[in-house]
Amino acid sequence: MYTAPFRYLRPNTLAEAQALFRDSSDARYIAGGQTLIPTMKQRLAAPSELIDIGRIASLAFIRREGANLIIGAGTRHADVAASGDVRGAIPALASLARQIGDPAVRHRGTLGGSIANNDPAADYPAGVLGLGATVRTTNRSIAADEFFIGMFATALEPGEIVTEIVFPVPRRAGYAKFPNPASRYATVGVFVAAFANLVRVAVTGAAPCVFRIPEMEAALAKNFSPDSIANIATSPDGLNTDLFASAEYRAHLVGIMAKRAIEAAML
Ligand SMILES: Cc1cc2nc3c(=O)[nH]c(=O)nc-3n(C[C@H](O)[C@H](O)[C@H](O)COP(=O)(O)OP(=O)(O)OC[C@H]3O[C@@H](n4cnc5c(N)ncnc54)[C@H](O)[C@@H]3O)c2cc1C
């Protein structure tokens, strides 16, 4: 399928991009295009203008700043996976990026595009929520707990651009996913991060939106071991059922992936 006709615009700065957005009634930003272009080809979206923010150089960087790792929204998944800074500070995040899609997707897709899209089965939302990261935009800073608000829905306002994500460096972290064998999207993926005084557990793929499991977090804060969560069952209520997995199967996978994520964090 071909997309509906559109005008392609390539700003050099964020200010220029936002001005172009304001001047249009129907524009969309495009970064890696790995979600937006297929959506346009299926005619599920038909913006009259595409504003390409994927070439704004200031959006692509990885840097360590004290207790944080900061990654620009335009950074490609392959660059996160290969980064010595990411592998050194948060190896679980590099591992997450390495598990996304295939090489073509990883070399085009961006961190900002992934979280702005907030696909229920995307990997990065689990890492961003699990690490308690802060999403910085052209307008403000948004805590991960406030950012992901529903299926394909975020706290972003129209025209607002994600610029960078600030990840607090944990003591240890792990990510495990049960991938869809075709797309590699998460049937269920669990990210676990342990900090000095708290543990966070975030689940993607299982429900319409990424979510945390406070009961597992409390148990792991007392004793960071797979045994601690052995008796914590996840209810299938509200979980996704589709062609690939029932809600009951996904509920079962949450426990299995959580244990594997904890084991990965303990390596
Ligand atoms: C075959 C295939 C397999 C895939 N497998 C996986 C997988 O296993 N795991 C996974 O997590 N993902 C997977 N993906 C999705 C991929 O990771 C994309 O990178 C991601 O969904 C979107 O990133 P993008 O840069 O391509 O965004 P785009 O497609 O360019 O944009 C997506 C949306 O985000 C908006 N947007 C983009 N950047 C910003 C920004 N900085 N600020 C505000 N809004 C912005 C756009 O306007 C658009 O609405 C797969 C995709 C394909 C095609």
PDBQT file of the ligand as one rigid body, heavy atoms in Angstrom, charges set to zero:
ROOT
HETATM    1  C1  LIG A 301       8.922  -4.867  11.920  1.00  0.00    +0.000 C 
HETATM    2  C2  LIG A 301       8.977  -4.038  13.181  1.00  0.00    +0.000 A 
HETATM    3  C3  LIG A 301       9.306  -4.644  14.367  1.00  0.00    +0.000 A 
HETATM    4  C4  LIG A 301       9.343  -3.901  15.550  1.00  0.00    +0.000 A 
HETATM    5  N1  LIG A 301       9.652  -4.534  16.723  1.00  0.00    +0.000 NA
HETATM    6  C5  LIG A 301       9.667  -3.836  17.858  1.00  0.00    +0.000 A 
HETATM    7  C6  LIG A 301      10.008  -4.471  19.100  1.00  0.00    +0.000 A 
HETATM    8  O1  LIG A 301      10.329  -5.650  19.179  1.00  0.00    +0.000 OA
HETATM    9  N2  LIG A 301       9.983  -3.716  20.231  1.00  0.00    +0.000 N 
HETATM   10  C7  LIG A 301       9.668  -2.372  20.191  1.00  0.00    +0.000 A 
HETATM   11  O2  LIG A 301       9.668  -1.734  21.252  1.00  0.00    +0.000 OA
HETATM   12  N3  LIG A 301       9.384  -1.740  19.042  1.00  0.00    +0.000 NA
HETATM   13  C8  LIG A 301       9.379  -2.440  17.883  1.00  0.00    +0.000 A 
HETATM   14  N4  LIG A 301       9.113  -1.780  16.708  1.00  0.00    +0.000 N 
HETATM   15  C9  LIG A 301       8.830  -0.316  16.727  1.00  0.00    +0.000 C 
HETATM   16  C10 LIG A 301      10.144   0.465  16.654  1.00  0.00    +0.000 C 
HETATM   17  O3  LIG A 301      10.838   0.296  17.864  1.00  0.00    +0.000 OA
HETATM   18  C11 LIG A 301       9.975   2.002  16.448  1.00  0.00    +0.000 C 
HETATM   19  O4  LIG A 301      11.233   2.557  16.568  1.00  0.00    +0.000 OA
HETATM   20  C12 LIG A 301       9.161   2.764  17.435  1.00  0.00    +0.000 C 
HETATM   21  O5  LIG A 301       7.903   2.215  17.593  1.00  0.00    +0.000 OA
HETATM   22  C13 LIG A 301       8.919   4.213  16.956  1.00  0.00    +0.000 C 
HETATM   23  O6  LIG A 301      10.105   4.907  16.819  1.00  0.00    +0.000 OA
HETATM   24  P1  LIG A 301      10.375   5.789  15.527  1.00  0.00    +0.000 P 
HETATM   25  O7  LIG A 301      11.559   6.628  15.818  1.00  0.00    +0.000 OA
HETATM   26  O8  LIG A 301      10.450   4.921  14.325  1.00  0.00    +0.000 OA
HETATM   27  O9  LIG A 301       9.070   6.728  15.498  1.00  0.00    +0.000 OA
HETATM   28  P2  LIG A 301       8.166   7.215  14.289  1.00  0.00    +0.000 P 
HETATM   29  O10 LIG A 301       7.529   6.057  13.612  1.00  0.00    +0.000 OA
HETATM   30  O11 LIG A 301       8.906   8.185  13.457  1.00  0.00    +0.000 OA
HETATM   31  O12 LIG A 301       7.061   8.020  15.139  1.00  0.00    +0.000 OA
HETATM   32  C14 LIG A 301       6.161   7.329  15.987  1.00  0.00    +0.000 C 
HETATM   33  C15 LIG A 301       5.262   8.365  16.687  1.00  0.00    +0.000 C 
HETATM   34  O13 LIG A 301       6.009   9.102  17.653  1.00  0.00    +0.000 OA
HETATM   35  C16 LIG A 301       6.000  10.509  17.368  1.00  0.00    +0.000 C 
HETATM   36  N5  LIG A 301       7.339  10.987  17.695  1.00  0.00    +0.000 N 
HETATM   37  C17 LIG A 301       8.523  10.507  17.206  1.00  0.00    +0.000 A 
HETATM   38  N6  LIG A 301       9.550  11.103  17.841  1.00  0.00    +0.000 NA
HETATM   39  C18 LIG A 301       9.011  11.972  18.728  1.00  0.00    +0.000 A 
HETATM   40  C19 LIG A 301       9.565  12.875  19.699  1.00  0.00    +0.000 A 
HETATM   41  N7  LIG A 301      10.893  12.983  19.883  1.00  0.00    +0.000 N 
HETATM   42  N8  LIG A 301       8.706  13.625  20.444  1.00  0.00    +0.000 NA
HETATM   43  C20 LIG A 301       7.365  13.528  20.286  1.00  0.00    +0.000 A 
HETATM   44  N9  LIG A 301       6.779  12.682  19.393  1.00  0.00    +0.000 NA
HETATM   45  C21 LIG A 301       7.607  11.914  18.626  1.00  0.00    +0.000 A 
HETATM   46  C22 LIG A 301       5.597  10.619  15.898  1.00  0.00    +0.000 C 
HETATM   47  O14 LIG A 301       4.909  11.843  15.629  1.00  0.00    +0.000 OA
HETATM   48  C23 LIG A 301       4.672   9.424  15.747  1.00  0.00    +0.000 C 
HETATM   49  O15 LIG A 301       3.384   9.748  16.219  1.00  0.00    +0.000 OA
HETATM   50  C24 LIG A 301       9.063  -2.502  15.523  1.00  0.00    +0.000 A 
HETATM   51  C25 LIG A 301       8.758  -1.872  14.302  1.00  0.00    +0.000 A 
HETATM   52  C26 LIG A 301       8.718  -2.635  13.132  1.00  0.00    +0.000 A 
HETATM   53  C27 LIG A 301       8.401  -1.936  11.839  1.00  0.00    +0.000 C 
ENDROOT
TORSDOF 0
